């Protein structure tokens, strides 16, 4: 299961969802592409809808708790970190593209059985190097941290699908 939070928006257009549908079929990963209540920003008011989606999907087909991730880009990345914190033990991975954990976020040391795999990355020329300060904060708290690259404005959809399938093995 992957919850992807890009820029704040209303409902996702069908053409935008095409790459996600192909990834979902290729990697057998369910994807939630929620819209924000306010198309200008993500807020805590959007969290209940995300939670309801997860519950509804789990009711139809039980989710593998070791393979639930939240990913986001830009403003959606900061919100993705907040969603992962609120859903706590239910989320095993967080991917932050062109973002990092919010500066004010308390990054708690990990406890056994409650780890989160974190992917950091940014688009543009230096896509292979996440912000060093974010990486140090996360690693100091015991989070395993990996790096991803985003090509220009394209979201690495296929890479995120492969990553979610591996979460239960990492």
C-alpha positions, -999 to 999 in steps of 0.1 A, spaced: 0 0 0 14 34 -10 -2 68 -1 13 94 -24 10 131 -16 21 154 -43 13 191 -45 -20 199 -28 -49 195 -53 -84 184 -57 -93 150 -73 -65 135 -94 -71 137 -132 -74 104 -151 -43 110 -172 -22 118 -141 -33 85 -126 -22 64 -156 14 59 -144 2 50 -109 -22 24 -123 6 8 -144 28 7 -113 0 -8 -92 -5 -36 -117 32 -43 -122 41 -44 -85 8 -55 -70 7 -24 -48 -25 -5 -40 -21 33 -43 -40 61 -27 -38 95 -44 -57 117 -21 -67 153 -28 -65 180 -2 -96 197 11 -79 230 3 -62 229 -31 -36 254 -19 -22 234 10 -22 201 29 -35 202 64 -43 179 94 -79 181 81 -69 158 52 -57 130 76 -91 115 84 -98 109 47 -65 91 43 -72 70 73 -107 61 60 -92 50 27 -67 27 44 -95 12 65 -118 7 35 -90 -10 15 -81 -32 44 -117 -43 48 -118 -54 11 -84 -70 11 -63 -72 42 -31 -51 39 3 -64 46 13 -43 76 50 -46 67 44 -30 33 26 3 40 43 35 30 37 72 26 55 92 0 53 129 -10 69 155 -31 75 192 -21 48 203 3 34 168 1 67 154 14 64 174 46 28 163 50 38 127 43 61 128 73 32 141 94 9 114 81 35 87 89 39 101 124 1 101 130 -4 66 117 27 55 137 31 17 137 9 13 106 35 29 83 68 12 76 83 36 51 84 73 42 97 87 9 104 124 8 111 139 -26 122 176 -27 115 177 10 126 164 43 111 160 77 96 193 89 123 212 109 101 212 140 94 175 138 107 155 168 125 125 153 122 100 181 148 72 184 134 40 170 122 12 192 124 -25 182 96 -34 158 87 2 151 113 12 125 106 32 94 127 30 62 132 66 49 140 75 13 153 110 7 157 126 -27 154 157 -48 149 165 -84 172 185 -107 210 182 -112 219 169 -78 192 143 -75 216 117 -59 224 137 -28 197 143 -2 201 171 23 229 161 46 214 176 78 181 156 73 200 124 67 221 129 99 190 137 120 173 105 108 203 82 111 211 95 146 176 84 156 183 49 141 162 53 109 176 34 79 179 61 51 182 55 14 185 79 -15 162 83 -46 165 105 -76 136 122 -93 141 132 -129 129 168 -134 92 170 -126 86 132 -130 78 112 -99 98 80 -97 65 59 -97 81 26 -107 109 29 -81 83 37 -54 63 6 -63 94 -16 -61 104 -1 -28 70 -8 -13 72 -44 -23 106 -47 -6 96 -30 27 87 -62 43 121 -77 35 143 -47 45 
